[in-house]
């Protein structure tokens, strides 16, 4: 404890306050640890979408560049709210998120990237409306609904990580031994550093795991640096590199996903604020955070990028260090911005082989699932909660895993697109419906119920019964009575003074 206090005193006091500018000696390491913990989460979704949509190497470099720039913009808005309305003004680091990935892969794979951008634009508008009227719709999204949906998001991402570890779906050597060797070694390094490492090694376990994974992949011929040499040193993102198209079914699908991810953002903000500032965010701060995310999403659609949300791993850093100075997060944003404006750095990130990405990120997907469970059990895992959770997940995962289950004769195409392409939408809709129609849990306690004693009945006469029990027989009878009492308690039956109470109510 004394060592912890001494460490905190050695740091600049400004780090533990929202305002004020800490000296560079304290600011830089605190900012870099957030970059180390999150940079893989920023670029990997962009790389996965690029693979889904069949991008060229140049297009993949561009989407990574935009992902880094958008992550910087959103983080800056959350620290320095625009007009006091777009942004939370709370300690949080945001960036391109895995949470959108399953739905984006489904829409991008079926309709193409242009339709995905149109749905992203509509999703941004929905997010702004959701943030504006958050206080009105808040009752629809209790922890039970939010936790169920976030759990489904994490589970639906597992096949993506496995496909990457196997070498990437559609590649010539998919499932090859060398792919799994590289992927499993990468996973082992990340796992070891995250659980047994200390300091920067622990916080940057994904970062260092990817570096070691790339080094392991070099002898197998998986790393090609030719694109780095040909890439430029500076480049601005192109405005509207792709046409924007709108498909009603795709817009509805992503609209639901945006609301669910915004609910997850609320949970991350609450965890970060409660753990570092000892208070919960107010409605204005939450609404501002959601509106900022929506604004960045709209901007992203015009530059061929992806939407943003909060990083759960950085919430852990915020809570453990209690460092909340806004310039710490601003410094991390500037690192992202510099990387986004340098195509050579983006091309360097593209050298990462797919098995390395899969091995490094499968634990991240597991964290999303566990976050859902943590939110789910917040109010207790009651029979009602189990019903809502079990049925919603069954519909969501089940429909997504059975290809064509909603594409038979007579089934409208829009139903197949909205509910059949991603597990998230059917799960979310079912969770909201079930939570709304099921009666609330009966919270009456047994001691609050009426207890009625049994009427005393006369003992039957037994002419053969002796007047007294022998001393040994009295001991046996006492033990028998104790055994009966113990059995009664174990079966939920309580005997008190002639009354037999079963399940909190009297049995006559």
SVG drawing of the C-alpha trace seen along z (x, -y; Angstrom):
<svg xmlns="http://www.w3.org/2000/svg" viewBox="-57 -25 70 79">
<polyline fill="none" stroke="black" stroke-width="0.4" points="0.0,0.0 2.8,-2.4 4.6,-1.5 1.4,-2.3 1.0,-5.7 4.7,-6.5 4.3,-5.7 1.2,-7.9 3.0,-10.7 5.9,-10.4 3.5,-11.0 2.3,-14.5 -0.9,-15.4 -2.5,-16.7 -2.7,-13.1 -5.5,-12.4 -7.6,-15.5 -9.5,-16.1 -8.0,-19.6 -4.4,-20.8 -1.5,-19.7 0.9,-17.2 4.6,-17.4 5.7,-15.3 7.7,-12.9 4.4,-11.8 2.1,-12.4 3.9,-10.3 4.1,-6.9 0.5,-7.2 -0.7,-8.0 1.4,-5.3 0.1,-2.5 -3.4,-3.3 -2.1,-3.1 -0.4,0.2 -3.5,1.7 -5.9,0.6 -4.0,0.2 -4.7,3.8 -8.4,3.3 -8.4,0.3 -6.8,1.8 -7.9,5.4 -11.7,4.8 -10.7,2.7 -8.4,5.5 -11.2,8.1 -13.8,6.0 -11.3,5.4 -10.9,9.2 -14.7,9.7 -15.3,7.1 -12.3,8.3 -10.3,5.1 -7.0,4.7 -3.8,3.9 -4.1,0.2 -7.8,0.2 -6.9,2.1 -4.2,-0.4 -6.7,-3.3 -9.3,-1.8 -6.7,-1.3 -5.6,-4.9 -9.2,-6.1 -9.7,-3.8 -6.8,-5.4 -7.9,-9.0 -11.5,-8.3 -10.3,-6.8 -8.3,-10.0 -11.3,-12.2 -13.8,-10.3 -11.3,-10.2 -10.7,-13.9 -14.5,-14.6 -15.0,-12.6 -12.3,-14.6 -13.1,-18.0 -16.9,-18.0 -17.9,-19.9 -20.2,-22.8 -20.5,-21.1 -23.0,-18.6 -21.0,-16.1 -18.8,-14.2 -18.9,-13.0 -16.1,-15.0 -15.2,-11.8 -12.1,-9.6 -12.6,-7.1 -10.7,-6.0 -12.7,-5.2 -11.9,-3.7 -13.0,-1.4 -14.8,1.4 -15.1,5.2 -18.7,4.9 -19.9,3.9 -17.9,6.6 -20.4,9.5 -23.1,7.3 -20.7,5.4 -19.2,8.7 -22.7,10.0 -23.9,6.8 -20.6,6.2 -20.4,9.7 -23.9,9.8 -24.4,6.3 -20.9,4.8 -19.1,2.0 -21.1,-0.8 -24.3,0.5 -22.5,0.9 -21.5,-2.8 -25.1,-3.8 -26.2,-1.8 -23.4,-3.3 -24.6,-6.8 -28.2,-5.9 -26.8,-4.2 -24.9,-7.4 -28.2,-9.4 -29.9,-6.8 -27.1,-7.1 -27.5,-10.9 -31.3,-10.5 -30.7,-7.8 -28.3,-10.1 -30.7,-13.0 -33.7,-11.1 -31.7,-8.7 -33.8,-9.5 -37.0,-8.4 -35.8,-5.0 -33.6,-4.0 -36.2,-1.7 -36.1,0.6 -32.5,1.5 -32.0,2.9 -28.8,4.9 -30.6,8.1 -31.2,7.0 -27.8,5.3 -25.9,8.3 -27.7,10.8 -26.9,8.9 -23.2,8.2 -22.8,11.9 -24.1,12.8 -21.8,10.3 -18.8,12.0 -19.9,15.5 -20.6,14.6 -17.1,13.4 -15.4,16.7 -15.6,18.2 -13.9,15.1 -10.9,15.5 -10.7,19.2 -10.8,18.5 -7.9,16.1 -5.9,18.5 -6.4,21.1 -5.0,18.8 -8.0,16.8 -11.1,18.2 -10.6,18.8 -6.8,18.9 -4.9,21.7 -3.3,23.0 -6.4,22.6 -6.2,24.9 -2.5,25.7 -0.2,26.8 2.1,23.7 -0.9,21.4 -1.9,23.0 1.7,23.1 2.0,19.3 -1.5,18.6 -1.1,20.8 2.3,19.4 0.9,15.8 -2.0,16.7 0.4,18.3 2.5,15.2 -0.5,12.9 -1.9,15.1 1.4,15.4 2.0,11.6 -1.6,10.7 -1.6,13.1 2.0,13.3 3.6,10.1 4.0,6.8 3.9,3.2 4.0,2.3 4.4,5.9 1.1,6.8 -0.8,3.7 0.6,4.2 0.2,8.0 -1.6,7.9 1.0,5.4 4.0,7.5 2.2,10.7 1.7,9.5 5.4,8.5 6.6,11.9 4.0,13.6 5.3,11.7 8.8,12.7 7.8,16.3 5.9,16.0 9.0,14.7 10.7,18.1 7.4,19.5 7.3,16.9 4.1,15.1 5.6,11.6 6.0,9.5 7.4,5.9 7.3,4.8 4.2,2.6 6.0,0.7 8.7,-0.4 6.3,-1.7 3.9,-3.5 4.2,-7.2 5.2,-9.1 2.2,-11.4 -1.3,-11.2 -4.7,-12.7 -7.8,-10.4 -9.8,-10.6 -13.3,-12.1 -16.0,-9.6 -13.7,-7.0 -16.8,-4.7 -20.3,-5.6 -22.9,-5.5 -25.9,-3.2 -28.9,-2.6 -30.6,0.7 -33.6,0.7 -32.9,4.1 -29.2,3.4 -30.1,0.0 -32.6,1.6 -30.1,4.4 -27.3,1.9 -29.7,-0.5 -30.5,2.2 -26.8,3.0 -25.9,-0.7 -28.4,-1.0 -27.0,2.2 -23.4,1.0 -24.4,-2.4 -25.9,-0.6 -22.5,1.1 -20.8,-2.3 -23.0,-3.4 -21.7,-0.4 -18.1,-1.3 -18.6,-4.9 -20.3,-3.9 -17.5,-1.5 -14.7,-4.0 -16.4,-6.9 -17.4,-4.8 -13.9,-3.2 -11.8,-6.4 -14.0,-9.3 -16.3,-7.5 -19.5,-8.7 -21.8,-7.6 -22.1,-9.6 -25.2,-11.8 -27.7,-11.7 -26.1,-14.7 -22.6,-13.1 -24.0,-9.8 -26.1,-11.5 -23.1,-13.5 -20.9,-10.4 -23.5,-8.6 -24.0,-11.7 -20.2,-12.0 -20.1,-8.3 -23.0,-9.0 -21.3,-12.1 -18.0,-10.2 -20.0,-7.4 -21.5,-9.9 -18.1,-11.3 -16.7,-7.8 -19.3,-6.9 -18.0,-9.8 -14.4,-8.7 -14.8,-4.9 -14.3,-4.1 -15.9,-2.1 -17.8,-3.3 -16.3,-3.7 -17.1,-2.7 -15.3,-2.4 -12.5,0.0 -13.1,2.3 -9.4,3.1 -8.7,-0.7 -11.5,-1.0 -9.5,1.5 -6.4,-0.7 -8.4,-3.8 -9.9,-2.0 -6.6,-0.5 -4.5,-3.7 -7.2,-6.3 -5.4,-8.5 -8.2,-10.7 -6.5,-13.7 -8.0,-14.6 -4.6,-15.3 -3.5,-11.7 -6.3,-10.5 -5.7,-13.5 -2.0,-12.3 -3.1,-8.8 -5.4,-10.4 -2.6,-12.3 -0.5,-9.1 -3.4,-7.5 -3.7,-10.7 0.0,-10.6 -0.2,-7.0 -3.3,-7.6 -1.6,-10.3 1.4,-8.2 0.5,-5.5 3.9,-3.9 3.0,-3.1 -0.4,-1.8 1.3,0.5 3.6,1.7 0.6,2.8 -0.7,4.7 2.3,7.0 0.8,8.7 -0.2,12.3 -3.8,13.4 -2.9,16.3 -1.1,13.7 -4.2,11.5 -6.4,14.5 -4.1,15.7 -3.8,12.2 -7.5,11.3 -9.3,14.4 -8.9,13.4 -10.3,10.0 -13.5,11.7 -13.6,13.7 -13.5,10.5 -16.5,9.1 -18.5,12.3 -17.5,12.1 -18.5,8.4 -21.9,9.5 -22.1,12.1 -21.0,9.6 -23.7,7.1 -26.3,10.0 -25.8,11.1 -25.8,7.6 -29.3,7.9 -29.1,11.6 -29.5,14.6 -33.2,15.3 -35.5,17.8 -36.9,14.9 -33.5,13.7 -32.5,17.2 -35.6,17.4 -35.0,14.1 -31.3,14.9 -31.6,18.5 -34.4,18.0 -32.9,14.8 -29.5,16.4 -31.1,19.6 -32.9,17.6 -29.9,15.4 -27.2,18.0 -29.4,20.7 -30.8,18.6 -27.3,17.4 -25.7,20.8 -28.4,22.4 -27.8,21.0 -31.0,20.2 -33.3,20.8 -35.2,17.7 -34.8,17.8 -37.4,20.5 -40.5,20.2 -42.8,17.3 -40.3,15.7 -39.8,12.0 -36.2,11.1 -36.1,8.3 -36.8,10.7 -34.0,12.9 -31.6,10.0 -32.5,8.4 -32.8,11.5 -30.8,14.1 -27.5,12.5 -26.4,11.7 -27.1,13.3 -27.3,9.8 -30.6,8.6 -32.9,11.5 -31.3,11.8 -31.8,8.1 -35.4,8.0 -36.3,11.2 -34.6,10.0 -36.6,6.7 -39.9,8.4 -39.5,11.1 -38.3,8.6 -41.3,6.4 -44.0,9.1 -42.8,11.4 -44.1,10.4 -41.6,9.1 -39.9,11.5 -41.8,12.2 -39.5,10.9 -41.6,11.8 -39.4,13.4 -40.5,16.4 -40.6,14.5 -43.0,12.0 -45.7,14.7 -48.4,15.7 -47.4,18.7 -50.3,20.7 -49.7,23.4 -51.2,26.8 -54.1,27.7 -53.1,29.9 -54.5,33.4 -54.7,35.8 -52.1,38.5 -53.5,42.0 -53.5,44.3 -51.3,47.4 -52.1,50.0 -48.8,51.9 -46.7,48.8 -44.7,48.8 -44.9,46.0 -41.3,44.9 -38.5,45.4 -35.3,46.9 -32.3,44.6 -30.7,46.1 -33.9,45.9 -34.2,42.2 -30.8,41.5 -31.9,43.4 -35.1,41.4 -33.3,38.1 -30.9,39.0 -33.9,40.1 -35.7,36.8 -32.5,34.9 -32.2,36.8 -35.8,36.1 -35.3,32.4 -32.2,32.3 -34.0,34.1 -36.9,31.6 -34.7,28.6 -32.8,30.1 -36.1,30.6 -37.3,27.1 -39.7,28.1 -39.4,26.2 -41.1,27.5 -41.7,24.8 -43.8,25.4 -46.4,27.6 -46.3,25.7 -45.0,27.2 -43.9,24.6 -43.2,25.7 -41.7,23.2 -42.6,20.2 -46.3,21.1 -48.0,23.3 -49.1,26.9 -52.1,27.9"/>
</svg>
